[in-house]
Amino acid sequence: MFRRKNSTAVTTGHKAHRLIISGRTEAVASSAQQRIYMDENLYFSDFDFSVYNSLIPLQMKRGSVSIEHIRLSLVSMIQQHTVLRTAIRFNPIHNQIEQKIQPLTDNIYSFQHSRGVSTSEQLDRLLTNESIGRYFDVENGKVLRCHVVQRSFENHDDLLHEGDLIIFVIHHIAFDLSSSKPFLKAFERACWTNEYQQSVLTIPQYIDFALYEQALLADTNAESKMNKARRFWANLMHGYNWDKIRYLVPNEDQTDRLHSDRGYTTAFIINQDVVDAMMLFAATNSVTMFSLSLACYYAFLFKLTNHNDDLCVVSSAANRPEKELQDMIGIFVNLLLYRIKIDPTDTFKHLVQQVQQLSNEILIHSSLPYQQIIDFQGKREHNVLPSTFFQYESLISSMIQKNSIEISVSRAPASYAQARIYLDERNSFHPDKPQVAIYNMSFQYRLFSQYTLSIKRLLHALQLIVLKHQSLHTSLVFDTEKNQVIQRFIDLNTNHSQMLSVIESIYETDKQLTEIMHNEKRNPQLFNLAQGLVFRCHIIYYKKIASNHLLSDKDILIFNFHHALFDFPSMNIFLHDLNQAYTTGQLLYDNNTDLRYLDYAVIEQQMSMTGASMFWINTLHDCKLDQPLSLPFDRYRLSNEHRTGRGTSISFDFGQDLSHDFLTHASSNNVSLEHFTFAIYFIFLFKLTNGQIDLCISMNINNNRYRDELKSIIGLFENVIPLRCQFDPHWYFHQLLEHVREMTINSMKYSYFPLQRILDQHPNISKHAFLDTSLEFISCIKNNAVMIDDSQVVSESSSLNIIEDDILSITDFSLSIIHDVKMNQLSCAINASLDLFNRETVEMISQRFHFILHQLFTSIISSQINKPIYELTLTLSNERLLMQSLNNTQVSFSSSLTCIHHEFVYQVMKYPQKLAVELDEQSLTYCELLCYVQMLSFALLNEYDVFPGEVVCQCVERSLSMVIGIMAIEMAGGVYCSLSPRDPQHRLHALTQQTQSRLVLVHHFTRLKFSSEIVLCNVDLIWTVGHSNSSIIMDRLSNIIVTSDNIAYIVFTSGSTGTSKGVRLCFVQIIVLFSFGFLGPNSSSEFVGLH
C-alpha cells in the first residue's frame, strides 16, 4: 500500500519533525490509544457493557441502495484506513502497549442486517444496545461495526429504502468526535468509487501519527515543543494537592474502588436573555465564550466546595494541529488540566480575564499527552483523573458539521437542467425516429507533428476520469408514477473497461474523415440515456492502426458526450483531469470532489428560492409568453408537427474597425459589452417584427456554477431564462441601453432560478413561444492547443466563421455574439431552423443586422445619434434604389384643375391589372382598388349621408384599408383627415372637436377609442356580402361636384408650440406638391406605403 514515501513538513520551534508515510504495520501505540486501553482494562474490564462505543447513525432520506453495496463500501474503507483494522496489545517483553495493523479478513469487522424496527421505542432500544454492546475485540483489531436496519417487515429485497438505517459503531480507541467528518467522507467516497481491491490514493495512516508523536516526545532538545510543554505543565501544577483531585465534595468516602460507570444526567436550556448578556460581555471584554463559560463553572464549583480556592477541572482538546491530521480517522483527543487559584475578593470580570489567559497558554502546550502531564508530577501510579469535567461546543461548528451523506442512491431526481434536456429531446423532436441528434457534444483533437500519445495510458486515464466523475456513468429515465425524470448512478464493477465506450476507425481520405465526424455530431443512436451510456471515445487512425500503439499527428481523437450530463465548461475539467491522469497514472481528489453532481441536483430540488420566484413573477407579469415574435418566416410549423432539428447558420466577423468602435464606445461609457450588444439586438428585433415593443426572448446561461465547490464537477449546470424588454420606440439609443443594462443585471442576479419553475408560475400557458428565439453572448479565449503530458494536441472543432448549410438547430431563431478576448475581436452567428426559414431569408436577415450595426456606429462616431429608435431602418442600399424607382410618382397630369380621385380613375382605365398598392404580403391592382373604393364611397353616401366638403376622419392602423379609406373619402366628396391610432383618447376627442367631424372611419382595433357621440364606420364590415352585392349608382358618384379649389386634406401640426392646428390643403396644392416631387422618394412620407 505504501509505494511512495511522500512527506509533509511539520516544524517545531527548534528542530523540524516530519509526518511521513512510513509503510509500517507495527509501532508503539499513540498516547491516546494507550490511555483508552489502560482505562478500559483497569476500570471496565469486568463489565458486561462497553463505555467506549462511538455511534454514527444514518437514515436513508431518499432513493435506495443495496445492502451488499454498503458492505463492500465498508470493506473498501477498512482497506484504505488501516486504523479500522489495527490491534492494540500489551507487549510484556518490551513492557509497552503496541499497535499492529491486521490483514483484511471477514472477521476484522462486524456486519449485521435486521428488520422490523418500526416504533420509536424499538428504535431507542436499538440505539441504546448499539451504544453499550460489547461487539469489539481490540487486541485482535476488531474495532468497527455496521448494522443496517430495514425498518419495515414488508421489504424482503436486499435494498435499503427511505427511512431505513445504517448504524456505525466504532471503538473509541480508533475514533474520536473529530473523526466523524473524515469517517463520513471516507465512507461516502468508498460508496461511489467502488474501489474494493485497492485504494485510489496513498495517504498517511494513523500509525504514522503515532510514530510522529513518539519522535516529538523523544526529542531531548531543551527547546523542543514537548520539553517546553513539560516545563509549562510542571509550573502550572506545582504545589497542587493531588490527593483531592478526585473528590468533589469534602469529607466524602475516599475508599478506592472501581468505577461503576453508572451516573445521572440532567440538562436545561439557558434563558436567551442570559445568553445574549453573556455574548455581549464576551464581545465587550474581548474574551471567548469558552473562557466565560469556564469562569462561570469555576464560580459554581467555588460555592459548591465551600470556597475551595484551588480548583482543577479537566477538559478535552481535539489535538489535530497539523493539516494532515484533520482528515485522518483515529483518536487524537487529549485531556488537559485547567488549574486556577481564585481570590474571593476579585471581581468576576477579573476571574474571566484570568481564565482567558490560562486558556491561551494551555492551548499552546496542549500536545503533551495527559499521561506525561501527570507522570511529571509523580502521580502516574494512581492514574488520577479529576472528578470535574468541562466541555464547550459551539453550536455553529455543530451546524456546519456534515452529518448526512449521499451514498450512491439508485434513484434520485434529475437536476432541472437534466430534466429540461431530457424532455426537450423527446417532446420537441420525434421521440421514436429522431432525424438528427441535437445534444451530441463532439470534441475533435489532433496531435501536433512529432508528438505521440500512448493509447494504453490514454485509455487508463479515461477510466480514471469516468471513475471519478459520476456524471459520466449516470442514466436518465422517466418515472411515470412520480411523473419526473430520475437519474440513476450506474454501479461500476472492478473491470473498468466495461464502463468506457471506445471505438476505433480508419480513414484514408478527407471525405471519409468528414463523414465520421459528421456521424459523431448527428447520429442519435450513439448514446443511451436509460443505460447510462453518455460518453464515448472515438480513435480514428490514418490508413492503419499503428503497431506501436501510439497516436500520431495524422490520427484524430474524438471525445463525445451527451449534453444531458455535460456542458461546455465541463470540457476544461475533463482536459485538466485527462492531463493529470495520463501523466501520473492516477487522479487526486480535492475537498471539492466530495460534492458530486447528484448532491448538487438534490440540493437544488430542496432550495426555496423565494426571492428569485417573486422577481420572475413580477418581471413576466402580463407578458404574452405564448405568442411568438412576428419574424419573417417563410412557412409555419403545424401544432402537431415535431422539429426536425435541421438548421442553417450565417456567421460573420465584425471586422477590426467595427470591433474597435464597439469596444471603445463600451469602455468609454462604462457599459458592459454584453449589455451593449443586447440593446442593439432588441432594436433589430423591434424593426424586424414591424414594431413590437414588448419583446421576450430566451437567454442561455452556459455556466451556472455559482459556488466554488461546483467548479471541479463535470455535469450540466446550464439554465435558460426569459429576457423581457419593454421600451418606448421614441427613446433614443442611450435610453434603451440604460434600460437593457438594468434589466439584464436584474435578470442575471436570479439566473439560477430553474426554467421549469419559471414556467410553472404560468400554468395556463401550454406553448412557451419565447423559448423559440434566443440570445447568447460568449466571451472566450481561442486557444486550441491542449497539453497532455509532454504532447501538444490541437482542437479540430469547426471555426466560428465557417458558414454551414446544414447545422443543428434547437431554437427557431438565435443570435450569438462571440468576443474573442485574446484578439479583442467580435463575431456574430445567426442560427435559424430550416423548418421555418429558407436559407436566403436568413442571409437577408444577417445582412440587415450587419447594416444596423454600421448604421448605429456611423451615427455614434459622428455624434449624430440623436434620432429615436423607430427612425432607424433595416432597408438595405439596393432596396432603397428599388423603393425610389417604385415611388417615382412624378407624372404630368392632364389638367391642372383635375382632382386626385379623377386622376386615380384615369390610371385605373389605363393600367387596370398593374399593382396599385402593396403592403407586406398583401397587394391590390388598380382595378381591385377602384372596386373597393367605390363600395366604400357608396356606403358613405348612401348610409352615412356624407356631403361634399364634409370632414371625414379616419383612424386605422397601417393597412390596405387605410388607402381605400383615403380614396373613398375623396371620391365621396369629403375632406380627408387622418388620426393616429397611437394617440390617447383625449387627443383624438380634441381633434374631432376641432374639425367638427361627426364621422370617423375605424376598424376593429380602434373603434373603442371614440365616445358614443361620434358616428363610426367600421371599414372591416364594408366588404361583407351585402355591400359587395349592392348596386353602386355610378351616376351619383359622377354627379358629385368637386373642383381643384375644394379642400382635400386636413393635416395637423405636431403641437410643439401649443395646441395642434389643422392645416387645410386643397386639391390644387396637393397636385402642385406631386408635380414638384415634394412627396417623392426623398420625402419622409415614403414609409407609409413601403415600410
N, C-alpha and C positions, 0 to 999 in steps of 0.2 A: 504493500500500500504506500509506503513512504519511499517513492522512487527518487525524489529530489529533496534536497535539504535546503529549502528556502529559509531565510532568516529575516527577522524584522528587528530592528534595533530598538531596545528599551533601555534607557540610560538611567543611571543613578547619579548622585551628586559627585562621586569620585571616580568610580570605575563602571564601565559600561557592561551590563549583563544583557544577554540576548535570549529571547524566547525562540528556540529553534525547533524545527521538525526533526526529532531525534530518530524516529523509527523504532524506538524501544518498546518492548512489550512488558518489561518488568522494571519496577522502581520503588523507592520508598513512597509510602502513601503521603498525600499532602497533609498539612496540619489540620485542615478542616475535616478530612476523611478520618484522621486519627482521633480527633475529638469525638466525632459521632460514633466511631467504632468502640472507643473506650466507654463512652457514656452508656451506650446500649448494653454492653456486656457487663458493666459494673452495676447498673441500676435496674435494667429491664429484661435481663436475660431469662428470668423465670416466669415472666408474664405470658398469658395466652393471647395477648393482643399486642399490636405494634403501635409505637408512638412516633415513628419516623416515616409514615407514609405520606407522600405528597400527591394530591389529587388534581387532575385536569379533566373535568367532564365536558364533553362536547355534545351538542344536539344538532341533528340534521334540520336545517331550516327550509331547504328546497331541494328538489331533484332526488336522485337515488345513486347509490354506489354499491358495488358488490362487496360482500364481506371478505372474499378472498383477496380482492384488490387492497383492502385495508390491511390484511395480514401481510401480504407481500411488500407493501409500502413500509410497514413496521420493520420487516426484516431488512429492507434496504437501509432504513435509518440506523438500525443497530449495527449494520455492517460499516456504515460511514462514521458513526460517532462511537468510538470504542469505549467510552466511559460507561455506556449502557450494557457492556459485557465485561466489566472489569471486576475481578475478585479482590477483596480486602481480607488479609490474613495476618496473624501474628507469627513472626518467624522467631522461634526461641533461640535459634543458633546465633542470629545477629541481634537478638533482643530488640526488635523493631517491628512496626506494623508496615506491611508492604502491599503493593497493588500489582496485579498481574492481569493483562488482557487475555481473555479466554477466546477460543475459536468459536465461530458462529455455528451453533447447533440448534435443533428444535427445542432443547431443554434449557436454553440460555434465557428464555423469556416465557412469560405466561400469557396465554391467549384463550379467552373464554367467550362463548356465544350463548346467549339465553333469550327467552321470550317472555312476554306476559307481564310487564311492569306497567300497569295501566293507571293506577291511582297514585295520588301524591304521597300517601302513607307508604306504599310499596317503594316508591322512588326514594323517599327519605331513608327507609330501612336499607335499601341497596347502597346508597352513598355512604351511610354510616359504616356498613360492613366493609366497603372498599377502603375506607379511611383508617380502619383499625385492624384489618385482617392481616394475618401473618402469611404472606404469599412469597416472601423472598428468602434467598439463601445467599447472603452477602459474601461468604467465604468461598462460594463457587461461582460468583459473578452474576447471579440471577437477581437483577435489581429493577426490572421493568415488567409491567403487566398491562395488558389491554383487554378490556371487557366490552364487547359490542352487544347491545341490547335492542331487540325488536320489541317494542312496547306492546304490540298487538299480537294475539294468538292467531289472528286470521292470516297473517303474512307467512306463507310457507316457502317463499322463494329465498334465494341467498342474497337479497339486496336489503340495504338499509334505506328507509324512506323517511319522509318528513316526520319529525318528532322522535325518531329513534336516536339512540345514544351511543357514543364512543367514549369510554371512560379509561383514561390512562392513570396508572398508579406507579409512581417512581419512588424508590427508596431515597431518603434524604442524603445518604452517603454519596449519591451520584447526581444530586439535583438540589437546587435552591430556588427561591422565589424568582430571582433574576434570570433563571434558566428557562422560565416559561415561554418567553418570546422566541429565543433561538430554537427551543424544542418544537414549538408550533411551526416555525419556519421550516425546520428540517423535515417534519412530517409532511407538510404541505408540498414541499419540493419533491419529496420521495413519491408522493401520490401522482404528480403529473409528469415526472421524468420517467418513471417505470424502469429505473436503472437498478435491477435487482442483483446483478452479479458483481458490479464494481462501481465505485464512485466516479462521478464526472470530475470532481475536484480533489486535490490533495490539500488537506487543511491541517493546521495544528490540532493536536489532541490534548485531552486533559492531562495525560501522563507527562506531556511536555511542560505543562504549567507546574506540575509537582517538581520536576527537575529544576525548572527555573527558580521556583521558590526555595528549594534546597540550596541552590547556588547563592542566592541572596542571603540566606541565613548563615551560610558558611563563610561569608566574606569577613575576614579578620581586620580589615582596614578600619581604623577608628572613626573615619568619616563616612563609612558606608551607610546606606539607607537604614539598615536594620540596627546597626550599633547606635546610631542617633536615636532611633526609636526606643531602644533599650534604656538609654540614659533618660529619655523623657519619662517613660513609664516608671522607672525607679524613683525619680524625683516626685512624680505625681502621687505614688502610693506610699512614699516614705512615711513611716510612723503610723500607718493605718492599723487599726485593731482587727486583724483578720479573723479573730475568734467570733466576732459578732456579725460577720458579713452575711451569714446565712439565716440570721434571726431578725425578723421584722419587729416583733413586739417584745419588749423586755420581760425577763423572768418567765418566758415560755419554756416548755420542756425541751431540753437541749440533748436529749438522748439520741445518739446516732442510730439511724435506721434507714432502710432502703426506701426509695421513692415509691409511692403507691400509684403515682400518675393520675390520681383522682383529684378532681378540682371542681370549681364552680365559676361560672362566667356570668357577668351582668353587663349590660350595655345601655347607654342612653344617648340621646342627641342633645348637643349643647344648643341652647337658645340662639336664634340667629342674631339677636341684638348683642349677645355676648361675643359671638364670632366676629361681628362687624367691629366691635370695640377692640378685640384682640388684633385684628388685621390693621386697624388704624394705629394702634400702639406700636406694632411691629414696623410699620412703614415710617412712622414719625421718628422712631428711635434707631432706625437702621439695623434692626435685628431680624433674624429669621423666625418663622413660625415654629420651627423645631426648638430653637432656644427658648422662646417664650413659653411653649407648652411644657418643656422640661423644667423650666423655672417654677411653673405652677405645680408641677409634680413634686419638686423639692419642697415647696412651701407646705404642700399637703402632708408629705412624709415628716416634715419638721414638727407639725402639730400632732400627727398620729403617733409618733415615737416619744412624746413628752419632751420636745425641744432637744432632740439629739442633733447637734450641730455639725457632726462629721458624717455625711451621708455618701453612700456609694451605690450607684444604680448601673445596671448593665444594659447595653443596647447593642443592636446588630448593625453591621455595615456591609454593603454589597461586596466591597473589596475587589472591584474589577477596574483598576486604574488604567490599564493598557487597552488600547483599541482592539487588539487581537483577542482579548478575553471577553469582550462584550457580547460576541455572538457565539460563545462556546458553552456547551452544555456541561454542567458539573457543579460542584459545591465550592463556592468561594467565600461565602458569608463568614465574617469574623465577629467575635464578641469583644466589645470594648467596655472598659470601666470608666464611668463618669463619677469621679470623686470630687466633692466640693465641701468646703467648710463655710458654714453660714454664720454671719454676725447678726444676731437678733435685732441689733439696733440699726442696721442698714435698711434703706428703703427697698421696696420691691423692684424698682427700676434699676437700682444698683445690682441686685441679685440677677436680673435678666442680663445685664451687661457682663457680669461675671461669668454666667453660663455661656454667653455668646463667645467670649474669649476662650473659654475652656473647649468649646466645641471646635473652634477653628484649629486649635493646637492639636486636638485629638485626631482630627481628620488628616492632618499632615503625617501622623505616625500610626495610621490605622492598619498598616500592613503587617505589623508584628503580630504573630499568632497569639491567641489567648493563652495557650499553654506556656508560651515563653514569657508572657506578662506575669503570670502567677509563679512560674518556675524561678524567675529572677528574684521573687520575694521569698523563696524557700517554702512555698505552700503547695508545691506540686503533688505531694503525697496525699493531701486532703481533697484534691480536685475541687477546690472551693468554687462555689457559684453563688453570687448574691441572690437574696430572696426577692429583690425588687427588680423589675424589668420595665423598660420604657421603649415604645416603638411609635414612630410618627411616620405616616404615609400621606403624601399629597394626593388629594382627590384627582387633580389634573393628570398626574402621572398614571393613575389608575384608569382614567378615561381613555388616554391615548394608547394604553397597552392593548395590543391586538389579541383579543380573546376569542376571535372567531376566524375560521379559515374556510376556503373553498377547496374541496378535495376531489377534483376531477369528477364532478357530477355528470351523470349520463344524460340528464335532461335539464336544460336551463333556458330561459327566454333569450332569444337573439337580441342583439342591440337594435336600436331604432334604425341605424344606418343599414345593418344587415337585412332587417325585415323589409326596408324600402327597396333595396336592390333585388331581393328575392322575389317580392310580389310584383315589382315592375317588370321583371324579366318574364313573368308568367302571365300577367294581366294585360300589359301594353303590347306585347308581342305574342305571336301564335304559340300557345303553350306546348302543342304536340308536334308541330312542324315548323320550328324556327328557321327562317331563311338564312339568317346570319347571326353570329354571336356578337352581342353588343358589349358584354362585360368581360371579354378576354383582355388581359393586360400583358402584352408581349414585349419583352425587352431583349434586343439582339446585341451581341458583343463579338468583336473580332480582335485578335491579338495583333499588336504591332509586330513588324518584321523582326526576326531574330529572337523573339520571345517564345517560350513554350509553357504549357501547363500540363501537369501530371493528371491524367484522368482519374487514377485511383485516389489521389489526395483530394481532388475536386469532389468526387462522389462522397468521400468520407466527410468532408466539410459540409456538404449539403445535408447529409444525415444528421450531423450535429445541430445544424440550424433548424431543421424540422423538429428535432427532439426538443430544442429549447423553446421554439415559438409554437405554442399550442394552436394558433390560428391556422397553421399550415396543415393540420390534420384534424379539422373540425367540420362536421357535417351540418347541414341545414335542412330541416324538414318542417312541414306544416302540420301542426296538431289540430285536427278537425274538432276534437272535443273541447279544447281550450280556445280554439279559434285564434291561434297565434303561431308565429314562426319560432321553432325551437332549435337551438344549437346543441349539438352533441359532440362531446370530446371523444374522438376515436382512440381507444387504448392501443398502444404500440407494444408489440411483443419484442423479445430480445433480438430478433432478426430485423434490424432496422432497414435493410434493403427493401423490405416489402412495403414500407411506408413511403418510398420515393419512386415516382414515375419518371424513368429515364428512357428516352427514345433516341435511337441513332439512325442517321440517314446519310446518304452520299449524293453529292451533286457534281455535275461536270460543266453545266452552262449557267449563265446568269438567269436564263428563263426558268430553269429548274429551281434555282435558289429562290427566286421571286415567288414561285408557286408554293414552295414550302413555307416561306414567311407569311404569305397570304393565308394559307391554311391555318397557321398558328393564331393569326389575328381573328379569323372569322368562322372557324369551324365550331359549331355549337355542341359537337359531340366529344370534345376533348376533356371536359370536366364533368363530374357527377357530384353535385352538392349533397345529395342524400347519402352518398358513401364517403364523403369527406375527401374526395379527390379534387383538390383545389390548387395544386401546384405541380408543375412538370418541368423537366429539363430536357431540352432537345439539342443533341450534339450533331452538327452537320459537318461531315468530313468532305474535303475536296478530293474527288476521284476515288479514294480508297481509305480504309481505316488504317491508321499508322500502326506498324508493327511494334513500335517502341511505346505505344500507349501514351503519346504526347500530342497535345493540340498545337497546331502551328498557325501561322498568320493567315492562311487561306481557309482555315476552318471557322465555323460560325457556332456560337453558343447562344441558345435562346432560353431564357427563363420566362415561364408563362404562369400567370396567376389568375384566379377568378376574382373579380372586383369585390365580391361579397365578403371576402376575407382579407383584402389587401388594398391599400391606397398608394398614391404616388410617393408620399414621404416615407412609406414603409420600405421603398427600394433603397434608400440611403442606409437604413438599419440593416437590411439584408446584405448589402455590399460590405458594410463595416464588419459584420459577423462572418461573412464569407472570407474576407481577407484574414481575419484573426484565426478562424478555424483551419483554413488552408495552410497558414504559416506555422502555427503552433501545434496543430493536430487536436486541439481542444478548444472549448468555449468557456470563458469565465463568466460567472454570474455576478451582477452587482445588486445592490439593495433594491433597485427599481424593478428587477426582474421577478421579485416576489409577487408583484401585482401582474396578473395575467389579463388578457383581453376579456376573458369570461368574467373576471372580477369587475372590470370596468362596465361590462354590459349589465351585470346585476345591480351595481351601484347606481347606474344611470336610470334603471327602472324604478329605483326607490326614491330618487330625488324629487322634491315637490316643485321646485322652480316657480314659486308663486309670483315673484316679481316679473319674471320673463313672461309668464302666462298673461298677466294683466297688460303688459306692454303690447303683446301681439293682438290681444282683443281690441285695445284702443286703436292701434295702428291700422287694422283692417276693418274697422267699423264702416259699414255701408259700402265696402269695396265689392265690386262685381267680379268675384273670383272665378265665376263660371263663364264669363264672356271673354272670348279670345280677342286679341288685338286685330284691328282691321288691316292686316298686312296684305300686300298684293299677291294673293295666292293665285296659282294657275288652275287649281282644282281643289276639291274639298274631300275630306275623309268621311265616309259614312259612319254612323254611330256604332254599328256592329262590326266595323272593319278594323282589323289589327294593324299595327305598324309593321312595316317590312324591315325597318332598321337601316335602309339604304339612304344615303345622303350625298350631298355634294359640298365641297368646301372651296372657298375662294380666299386666298391669302395674299397679302401684300405688305411690303415694308413701308414705313412712313418716309424713309429716306433721311439723310443726315440733316438737311435744313429743317424739315418739319419736326423731326425728333428734337433737334436743338431748341426750336421755338417752344415746343411743348414743355420740355424740361426747364427751360429758362423762365417761362411765364409761371409755371407751378412753383418753382423755387422762389422767385422774386415776390410772389404774392402769398407765400407761406401756405400754399394749398397742396394737399396730397395729390400726387399724380393719378392715383386711383379715383379720387373724387372728381378730378378734372375730366378724365375720360368718361366717367359715368354721366356727368352733366351733358357732355356732347352727345352721348348715346341717347339720352332722353329727348334732346332736341331732334335728333334724327328720327326717333320713333314717332314723335309728335307730327313731324312733316310726312313721314311715311304712312301714317294712319289717317291722313286727312284731318288732323287737328284734334286728336284725342288728348285731353288734358288731365285725365286720371289714369296713369299708366302703372300697371302692376305686373312685374316680371319676376323671374326666379333668379337667385344668385347662388352659385356653388361655393360652399365653404370647404376648401380642399384639405385643410389641416386643422382639425378641431381638437388637437392635443393641448388642452388649456392648462394642464399641470405637468410638472417636470417628470412625474412618475410615468406618464404615458409616452414620453418621447423615445423610449427604448423598446416599445412594444410594437410588433408587427400586427396590423389589423386594419379595420376600416373605421376611420374617425371623421368621415365626411358628413356634411349636412347640407340641406338646401333650405334657403329662407326666402320669403317674399321680399321684394324691394318695391315699395309703393311710392310713387312720386306724383303729387298733386301740385299743379302750378298754374299761374296766370299767363296766358300767351303774350300779354302785354309787358311782361317782365323783360328786363334786359339780362344779358348773359351773366353778369356778376351777381344778380339777384338769384337766378336759378342755381348758380354754382354754390352759393352760400346755403341755399335750401337743400341741395343734394348732399353737401358736406354734412350738415346737421342730421339729415335723415339717415345717411349711411352710417355715421358714427353710432347713432342710437340703435340701429338695426344690428350692427356688428357686436354691440355690447351684449345683446341677447341672442347671438347667433348659435349658442349651444342648445337652445330650445329645439327639440326634435321636430322635424317637419310634420310627422304624424300627429303630434299633439297640437300643432297649429291647425291642421286640417280638422281635427276632432272638435275644435271650437266652432266649426261651421258645419254642423251635421246635415243641414238641409241642402247642401251643395253636393251633387253627385259627380260632376266633372270639374276638376280644378284646372281651368284653362290657362291660368297664369304660369303653370309649370312648362307650357309649351314654348315659351320664349324665355331665354336665359342670357345671363351676362356673367362674364368672368374676367378678372384681372389677375395676371400671373407675372410675378416678379421673380426672375430666375437668373442664375449664372450658368451660361452654357459651357459646361466643362465635361466633355465626353470621355475624357481619359480616366480610367479607374485602375488602381494598383491592387494586384493580388500577389502577395509575397513580393518577389522581385520582378514580376512580369507586369507589363502595362497592356491593358485592353481598352478598346475604344468602342463607344456606343454606335450601333448601326441603325439607330432609330431614325425615322423619317424627319427631315428638317421641317421646321415650321413654315418655310417659304415655298414648299412644294405644293402645287395645286393638284388635287386628286379629283378625278371624275367620279369616283365611287368610294365614299368613306362611310364609316359607321355613324349613324345619327340617332341620338337618344331623344333629343327635343326636336320640335318643328323648326325653330329658328334660334340661333345662338350667335353671340358675338364674344370673341376672346381677344383681349388686348394683352400683348406679351411685352414685358420690359426686360430686355437683356441688360442686367446691371453691369456686367463686365464691359460690354461695348457701349453702354448707355444709348441703346437704340430701341425704337419701338416698332412693333409689327402688329398686324391685325389678321384675324381669321374669322370669316363668316361661314357658319355651317348651316345648312338647311336640308330638310327632309325632301327627298325626291317623290315622296307620296303626295306632296302639296305644291312643290315648285319645280319649274323647268330650270335647267342649268342657266339658260340665257337670262332668266329673270333674276337669279342670284347674282350673276355677273353685273347686271344693271344696278341692282341694289348696292353692290360693293363699290361701283363707280360713283353712285350718289353719296355714299358715306365718305369716300375719299374726297369728293368735291366739297362737301360741307366742312370737312376738316380744313381744307385750304381756304375756304370762304371765311371761316371764323378767324383763322390766324392771319389772313391778309388784313382783316379789319383790326385785329388786336395790334399787329405790328404798326399799322398806320394810325393807331389811336382813333379809329373811326367806328368802333363797335358801340355805336350809340343808337341803334335801332332795335326795336323789340324783337322777341323771338319769332313771332308769327311772320315777320317780314323776310326772314331767311328763306331761301329757296333751294329746292333739290333739282331744279331744272338745269340740265347739262348744256354746254355751249352749242352742241349740234341741235338740241331740242329748241333752243332759243331761236336759232335760224329758221327752223321749221315753223315755229309759232309766228314769227314775223311774217313769213310767207302766207300762213293761213289767215292772219289778222290784217293783211293788207287790203283794207276795205275802202280805200280811196278811189271812188268811181265818179264819173261825171253824170250828174242827174239830168234827166231830160228837160226839167224846168226848175228854175229857182223857186217857183211857187208850189212845187209838189210837196205833199205831206209824206211822212215816213211810211205810213201803212200803205199809201198808194204805191210807193216805190217797191215795197215788200211784195205786193201783189204782182207788180210788173216782173220782179225777179222770179216769182213762182211760175208765171207763164213762160218765162224764158228758160229756166232750169228746173223743171218740176221734180226730177229724180236726183238732183245733187243734194249733198248733205248741207243742211241749213244750220244745225246746231248739234254739238257733241259734248257730252259730259261723262267722264269715266268710261263705262262700257255701254252707255245709252246714246242714242242718236235719233234725229228726225230729218227726213228730207224736206225740201221746201213745200212739196205738196202735202205731206203729212202735217207739217207745222201749220199750214193755212187751214187745214180741216179742223184742227183742234182750236185754233184762234177763232174761227167762225162760230164754232159751237159755244165757246165761252162768251163771245161777243153777243150772240143771240140771247144767251141766258141773262147777261147783264141788261139787255134792252127789254126783254120780254118778262123776266121775273123780278128784276131789281130796279126797273124803270130808270136806268141811267140816262141822263140827257146830256147833250153837247156842252162841254165846258165844266161839267161837274167833276170835282176832285175825288178820285177813287184811289184809296191807299192799298198797298199790297205788302203783307208781312209773311214771307215764306222763306224756307231755307234754300240754299243754292241748289237748283234743280231745273229740269226741263219745264216744269210747271211755271217757274218764275219767268222764263222767256215768253211762254204762251200768255201769261197774265199781262205782261207789258204790252204786247202787240194787240191783245184783245181789248184792253182799256183804250188804246189809241183808236182801234177800228170802231169802237162803240161811241167815239167822240169825247171820251172822258179825258181828264188830266191825270197822268200817272204820277203817283207819289210813293216813293219807296220807304218802308220802315224796316229797321233791323230787328230780327228776332232775338238778338243778344241784348237789346236794350231792356231796362227794367220796365215794369208796368206803368209806373208813374210818368216816365218819359214818353212812352207810347201814347198815354192818355193826353199829355200836354200837346204832342204833335198833331193828333187828330183834332183836338180842340182848336189849334191854331189854323189848320186848313179847313175847318168846318166840314170835315168829311163825315158822311153818315154810313159809308160802306167801306169795308176792308176785306180784301181777298186774303184768305188764310188757308192753311192745311191742318192736318190732324194735330201736329205738334205745337202749333202757335195759336190755336183757337181759344185757349184758356187765358191768354194774355190780355183779353179785352173785356170790358164791362158789358152788361146787358143792353146798354143804350146804343151800342154800336151794332149795325147790321153786318153780319158776317156771311161771306160767300166761301164755302169750302170747295176749293178747286179740285180736290180729290174726288168729290162727288159729281162733278160735271160730266165725267166720262162714263157715267152709268148708261145702261141700255136705253132708258127713257129719253135721255138727252141726245144720245147719238142717233136715235131714230126720229128726232124732231125735224119737222120741215123747216129748214132755215130759209127765211124770206130774204133772198138776195136783194130784192128791190129796196127793202127797208134799210139794209146796210149801205146800199149805194146812195140812198137819198139823204144820208146824214151829211150835213153841210159842215165841213171843217176846212179852214183855209190855213195857209202857211203863217198867218199872223196870229192864229189861235195859240193859246197856252198848251204846251205838250207835256212838260215835266215840271215838278217842283222838287228842288234839291235843297236840303237843309245844311246850314253851316255847322261846324263842329261844336260851336258854343263855347269856345275857349275864352271869348271876351264877354261872356254873359249868356243870355238865353239864345238857343238855336233859332236862326231866322230862316224862313223858307224863301228860296230864290226861284222865281218863276222864269222858265225858258220856253220861248215859242218855237214853232217848227222851223222857222227860217233860221233861227240861231243854231239849232241843232244841226241843220243841213250845212251851215257855214263851218261849224266845228268839224264835221265829217270831211268837208271839202279841203280844209287846211290840215287835216291829219292830226288834230289835237286829241282825238280819241283813237289814234292809230297804235301801232305796235310799241311806240315809246311811252305810251300813257300807262299810268298805274292801274287803269281800269281793265287792263287785259286779263287780270287774274279772274275776273267774274266768269268769263266764258271758258277759260283754258286751265285754270288751276284747280 
